[in-house]
Amino acid sequence: MLVNSLLIALWWWGGGGFPWFLFVVVFWGIGLTAHGIGAFVSPGYTERMAEREYQKLKGQR
């Protein structure tokens, strides 16, 4: 929130105009949402991916 607030302040002090900060805020929000879903909604995802990678590495020897 601090970074987004600073970007909005820079936009404001720069004279306004086109609200370019919205691109950063929206895409950062999308990224945070995707990360949150991956971390909290599907808790087994990380373990499944780690196990798959372990099995691939184990098969290379």
C-alpha positions in Angstrom: 0.0 0.0 0.0 2.9 2.3 0.7 4.4 1.9 -2.8 1.0 2.4 -4.4 0.4 5.6 -2.3 3.8 6.9 -3.3 3.0 6.3 -7.0 -0.3 8.1 -6.6 1.5 11.0 -4.8 4.1 11.2 -7.7 1.3 11.3 -10.2 -0.5 14.0 -8.2 2.7 16.1 -7.7 3.5 15.7 -11.4 0.4 17.5 -12.4 -2.1 14.7 -12.8 -2.9 14.0 -16.3 -3.2 10.4 -17.5 -3.5 8.1 -14.4 -0.6 5.9 -15.3 -0.3 4.6 -11.7 -3.5 2.5 -12.3 -1.6 0.1 -14.5 0.9 -0.7 -11.7 -1.9 -0.9 -9.1 -4.1 -3.2 -11.2 -1.4 -5.6 -12.4 0.2 -5.7 -9.0 -3.2 -6.5 -7.5 -3.6 -9.3 -10.1 -0.2 -10.7 -9.2 -1.0 -10.6 -5.5 -4.3 -12.3 -6.0 -2.8 -15.1 -8.0 -0.1 -15.6 -5.4 -2.7 -15.7 -2.6 -4.8 -18.2 -4.4 -1.8 -20.4 -5.0 -0.6 -20.1 -1.4 -3.9 -20.4 0.5 -6.6 -21.9 -1.7 -4.7 -24.8 -3.1 -2.3 -25.7 -0.2 -1.1 -29.0 -1.8 0.1 -27.4 -5.0 3.6 -26.7 -3.6 4.1 -30.1 -2.3 2.9 -31.7 -5.5 5.3 -29.7 -7.6 8.2 -30.4 -5.2 7.4 -34.1 -5.3 7.2 -34.1 -9.1 10.6 -32.3 -9.3 12.1 -34.8 -6.8 10.9 -37.7 -8.8 12.4 -36.2 -12.0 15.7 -35.6 -10.3 15.7 -39.1 -8.7 15.2 -40.6 -12.2 18.2 -38.9 -13.7 20.7 -40.8 -11.6 
